[in-house]
């Protein structure tokens, strides 16, 4: 009789392992449910990145991958912005691999709560507690207002300077215009061309910049070598946040006169905001004519 009971116990444990539904406390980062959680899988989203203790993902269609330590069936995955018991959200269609340890599905993440926390929920059976995974959708592009100045070189030409605009406030002190409202700025770059960089298809493949600058954090601070006076230049500025949202600014630049060494040069700076779309690619038309002394838009204004 004891042998029979032992066999039945082993069979029962094996059945629980197969469906992945043995109540246990998940390890840190594995997800948490309401009450006692089950064996929680790992959940990965295509664009996810950890910043400051939070998980950020890029807005738009992304792939969700759920990985279990043991074969698990059934599996239900939900995306919602509150507690699942009161707001289930939308169920994601998931497809298992042959061993039913990895499930994948796609979901179009939005940003309805403007960088607020939302959740992914994973359930493995009707009586199991679900596992909950917080995330933040970042659909917002970084921004910067970049001042442009020029000074005469020792010999011929002018150095051009690109710097994040700053202002002085009696209460806040010095504040800069470079920033991102969600995951944060990851990198910036400035490329300068001496011929129009885009072809009829908005393609940049064959264009080679004559000057480049880059950085991994705000503020933008870039200076060029001596550029030729009376020559037309094309400027492309790129800012990228931590999930890959990219903001681009375009401008035409023409140095009109050279100052003495270290003294101001005059120039025409023409930001380009009129775009054209060729297929899925967007590029400037280079038709705007209004001059300015800065490029872009100040973050936080």
C-alpha positions as CSV (number, residue, x, y, z in Angstrom):
1,X,0.0,0.0,0.0
2,X,2.8,2.4,0.9
3,X,4.5,1.7,-2.5
4,X,1.2,2.5,-4.3
5,X,0.8,5.8,-2.5
6,X,4.4,6.7,-3.3
7,X,3.9,6.0,-7.0
8,X,0.7,8.1,-7.0
9,X,2.6,11.0,-5.4
10,X,5.3,10.9,-8.0
11,X,2.8,10.9,-10.8
12,X,1.0,13.9,-9.3
13,X,4.2,15.9,-9.0
14,X,5.1,15.1,-12.6
15,X,1.7,16.3,-13.8
16,X,2.2,19.6,-11.9
17,X,5.6,20.1,-13.4
18,X,4.4,19.5,-16.9
19,X,1.8,22.4,-16.8
20,X,4.2,24.7,-14.9
21,X,1.7,25.4,-12.2
22,X,3.4,24.6,-8.9
23,X,2.9,27.5,-6.5
24,X,6.2,29.1,-5.6
25,X,7.6,32.6,-4.9
26,X,9.2,34.1,-8.1
27,X,12.7,35.4,-7.9
28,X,13.4,39.1,-8.2
29,X,12.7,40.3,-11.8
30,X,10.7,37.2,-12.7
31,X,7.3,38.9,-12.2
32,X,4.8,39.0,-9.4
33,X,1.1,38.1,-9.1
34,X,-1.7,39.0,-6.8
35,X,-1.4,36.7,-3.8
36,X,0.8,33.7,-4.3
37,X,2.4,33.5,-7.7
38,X,3.2,30.5,-9.8
39,X,6.5,29.6,-11.5
40,X,7.0,32.8,-13.4
41,X,8.6,32.8,-16.9
42,X,10.9,35.3,-18.3
43,X,9.3,37.9,-20.6
44,X,11.3,39.8,-23.2
45,X,10.1,42.5,-25.6
46,X,12.1,43.3,-28.7
47,X,13.1,46.9,-27.9
48,X,13.2,46.7,-24.1
49,X,15.9,48.5,-22.2
50,X,16.5,49.0,-18.5
51,X,17.0,52.6,-17.4
52,X,17.0,53.8,-13.8
53,X,15.4,50.6,-12.5
54,X,12.5,50.7,-15.0
55,X,11.9,48.7,-18.2
56,X,11.2,50.9,-21.2
57,X,10.0,49.7,-24.6
58,X,9.5,51.5,-27.9
59,X,6.0,52.3,-29.1
60,X,4.7,50.4,-32.1
61,X,4.5,46.8,-33.1
62,X,6.9,44.7,-30.9
63,X,7.5,41.0,-30.4
64,X,6.8,39.5,-26.9
65,X,8.8,36.3,-26.0
66,X,7.7,34.3,-23.0
67,X,10.2,31.6,-21.9
68,X,9.4,28.9,-19.3
69,X,11.8,26.6,-17.5
70,X,9.6,23.6,-18.2
71,X,7.0,22.7,-20.8
72,X,3.8,24.7,-20.0
73,X,0.3,24.7,-21.3
74,X,-2.0,26.5,-21.6
75,X,-0.5,30.0,-21.6
76,X,-2.4,33.3,-21.8
77,X,-0.7,36.7,-22.2
78,X,-2.4,40.1,-21.6
79,X,-1.4,43.7,-22.1
80,X,-3.1,46.3,-19.8
81,X,-2.6,49.5,-18.0
82,X,-3.9,48.5,-14.6
83,X,-4.5,45.5,-12.3
84,X,-5.7,42.6,-14.3
85,X,-8.4,41.7,-11.8
86,X,-10.2,44.9,-12.7
87,X,-8.8,45.7,-16.1
88,X,-7.8,42.7,-18.1
89,X,-6.5,44.7,-21.1
90,X,-6.0,42.9,-24.4
91,X,-5.1,39.3,-24.9
92,X,-2.1,38.6,-27.2
93,X,-2.2,35.7,-29.6
94,X,0.9,33.6,-28.6
95,X,2.5,30.8,-30.6
96,X,4.5,28.0,-28.8
97,X,7.6,26.2,-30.0
98,X,7.6,22.4,-30.3
99,X,8.4,21.8,-26.7
100,X,6.0,24.5,-25.4
101,X,8.7,26.2,-23.4
102,X,8.8,29.4,-25.5
103,X,5.8,31.4,-26.7
104,X,6.0,34.4,-29.1
105,X,3.4,37.0,-30.2
106,X,3.3,40.5,-31.5
107,X,1.5,43.5,-30.1
108,X,1.2,47.2,-31.2
109,X,2.2,49.1,-28.0
110,X,0.8,52.6,-27.8
111,X,1.5,55.5,-25.4
112,X,-1.9,56.5,-24.2
113,X,-0.7,57.4,-20.7
114,X,2.4,59.4,-21.9
115,X,5.3,57.4,-20.4
116,X,3.2,55.9,-17.5
117,X,3.7,52.4,-16.1
118,X,1.6,49.6,-17.6
119,X,1.8,45.8,-17.3
120,X,2.1,42.5,-19.1
121,X,0.4,39.5,-17.5
122,X,1.1,35.8,-18.0
123,X,-1.3,33.1,-16.8
124,X,-0.7,29.4,-17.1
125,X,-4.1,28.0,-15.9
126,X,-7.5,29.2,-14.6
127,X,-6.6,28.6,-11.0
128,X,-3.1,29.9,-11.1
129,X,-2.1,33.3,-9.9
130,X,-0.8,35.4,-12.9
131,X,2.7,36.9,-13.2
132,X,2.9,40.6,-13.6
133,X,5.6,42.5,-15.5
134,X,5.8,46.4,-15.4
135,X,6.9,48.3,-18.4
136,X,6.9,51.8,-19.8
137,X,6.1,52.6,-23.5
138,X,8.2,55.4,-24.9
139,X,6.8,56.8,-28.1
140,X,8.2,60.3,-27.6
141,X,11.2,61.6,-29.5
142,X,14.1,63.6,-27.8
143,X,14.4,67.3,-28.5
144,X,17.0,70.1,-28.5
145,X,17.3,73.7,-29.5
146,X,20.9,74.1,-30.9
147,X,22.4,77.6,-31.2
148,X,24.8,78.1,-34.2
149,X,27.7,80.5,-34.2
150,X,30.8,81.0,-36.4
151,X,34.3,82.5,-35.9
152,X,37.1,83.2,-38.2
153,X,40.0,80.7,-38.5
154,X,43.7,81.7,-38.2
155,X,44.0,81.2,-41.9
156,X,41.1,80.9,-44.4
157,X,37.5,80.0,-43.5
158,X,35.4,79.8,-40.4
159,X,34.9,77.4,-37.5
160,X,31.2,76.7,-36.9
161,X,29.9,75.9,-33.4
162,X,26.7,73.9,-32.5
163,X,25.7,74.1,-28.8
164,X,22.6,73.3,-26.9
165,X,20.7,76.5,-26.0
166,X,20.8,77.4,-22.3
167,X,18.8,80.0,-20.4
168,X,19.3,81.5,-16.9
169,X,16.4,81.5,-14.5
170,X,16.6,83.2,-11.0
171,X,15.0,80.1,-9.4
172,X,16.1,77.2,-11.6
173,X,19.6,78.5,-12.4
174,X,21.0,77.4,-15.8
175,X,18.8,75.1,-17.8
176,X,19.4,73.5,-21.1
177,X,17.1,72.6,-24.0
178,X,18.4,69.1,-24.7
179,X,16.3,66.3,-23.2
180,X,13.8,63.4,-23.6
181,X,10.5,63.1,-21.7
182,X,10.7,59.3,-21.1
183,X,13.7,56.9,-21.4
184,X,16.3,59.7,-21.8
185,X,18.7,60.8,-24.5
186,X,21.2,58.0,-25.5
187,X,23.2,59.7,-28.3
188,X,23.4,62.7,-30.7
189,X,25.2,63.3,-33.9
190,X,25.8,66.1,-36.4
191,X,26.8,65.5,-40.0
192,X,27.7,68.3,-42.5
193,X,27.8,67.8,-46.2
194,X,29.1,70.1,-49.0
195,X,26.6,68.7,-51.5
196,X,23.0,67.8,-51.2
197,X,23.0,64.5,-49.3
198,X,19.8,63.0,-50.5
199,X,19.0,61.6,-53.9
200,X,15.6,61.4,-55.6
201,X,14.7,58.5,-53.3
202,X,15.7,60.2,-50.1
203,X,18.7,57.8,-49.9
204,X,21.8,58.7,-47.9
205,X,23.8,55.6,-48.8
206,X,26.2,57.3,-51.2
207,X,26.5,60.6,-49.3
208,X,29.7,61.2,-47.3
209,X,29.8,64.0,-44.7
210,X,32.8,66.3,-44.6
211,X,32.4,66.9,-40.9
212,X,30.9,64.8,-38.0
213,X,30.4,65.2,-34.3
214,X,28.7,62.9,-31.8
215,X,28.1,62.3,-28.1
216,X,26.3,60.0,-25.7
217,X,24.5,62.5,-23.5
218,X,23.2,66.1,-23.4
219,X,24.2,68.8,-24.0
220,X,25.1,69.0,-27.7
221,X,28.5,70.6,-28.1
222,X,30.2,70.5,-31.5
223,X,32.8,72.5,-33.4
224,X,34.0,72.1,-37.0
225,X,37.3,72.6,-38.7
226,X,37.7,75.6,-41.1
227,X,34.8,75.7,-43.5
228,X,35.0,77.6,-46.8
229,X,33.2,81.0,-47.0
230,X,30.6,81.5,-49.8
231,X,30.0,77.7,-50.0
232,X,26.6,76.0,-49.4
233,X,26.5,73.3,-46.6
234,X,23.8,70.9,-45.5
235,X,23.4,69.9,-41.9
236,X,21.7,66.9,-40.4
237,X,21.3,66.6,-36.7
238,X,20.1,63.4,-35.0
239,X,19.1,62.7,-31.4
240,X,18.2,59.2,-30.3
241,X,16.7,58.1,-27.0
242,X,17.3,54.9,-25.1
243,X,14.7,52.8,-26.9
244,X,15.6,54.0,-30.4
245,X,13.2,56.9,-31.0
246,X,15.0,59.3,-33.3
247,X,14.6,63.0,-33.8
248,X,16.2,64.6,-36.9
249,X,16.7,68.3,-37.7
250,X,17.9,69.6,-41.0
251,X,19.4,73.0,-42.1
252,X,21.2,74.7,-44.9
253,X,24.3,76.8,-43.9
254,X,26.2,79.3,-45.9
255,X,29.1,81.4,-44.6
256,X,28.7,84.8,-46.1
257,X,31.8,86.6,-44.8
258,X,34.9,85.8,-42.7
259,X,35.9,87.6,-39.6
260,X,39.4,88.0,-38.2
261,X,40.8,85.1,-36.3
262,X,38.5,84.3,-33.4
263,X,36.0,87.0,-34.4
264,X,32.5,86.5,-35.6
265,X,31.8,85.3,-39.2
266,X,28.5,86.1,-40.8
267,X,26.3,83.3,-42.1
268,X,22.9,82.3,-43.3
269,X,21.3,79.4,-41.4
270,X,18.1,78.1,-42.9
271,X,16.3,75.3,-40.9
272,X,14.4,72.9,-43.1
273,X,11.0,71.8,-41.9
274,X,9.2,71.0,-45.2
275,X,9.5,67.3,-45.7
276,X,8.7,64.9,-48.6
277,X,8.0,61.2,-48.3
278,X,9.3,58.7,-50.8
279,X,7.9,55.2,-50.0
280,X,8.6,54.9,-46.3
281,X,11.5,57.3,-46.2
282,X,11.2,61.0,-45.2
283,X,13.7,63.7,-46.1
284,X,13.7,67.5,-46.5
285,X,12.8,69.3,-49.7
286,X,15.5,71.9,-49.1
287,X,13.0,74.6,-50.2
288,X,12.6,76.6,-46.9
289,X,14.1,80.1,-47.0
290,X,13.6,81.7,-43.6
291,X,16.9,82.3,-41.7
292,X,17.5,81.7,-38.0
293,X,20.3,81.4,-35.5
294,X,19.3,78.1,-34.0
295,X,18.0,74.6,-35.1
296,X,15.3,72.5,-33.4
297,X,12.9,72.9,-30.5
298,X,13.7,73.4,-26.9
299,X,12.8,70.4,-24.6
300,X,10.5,71.4,-21.8
301,X,9.0,74.5,-23.4
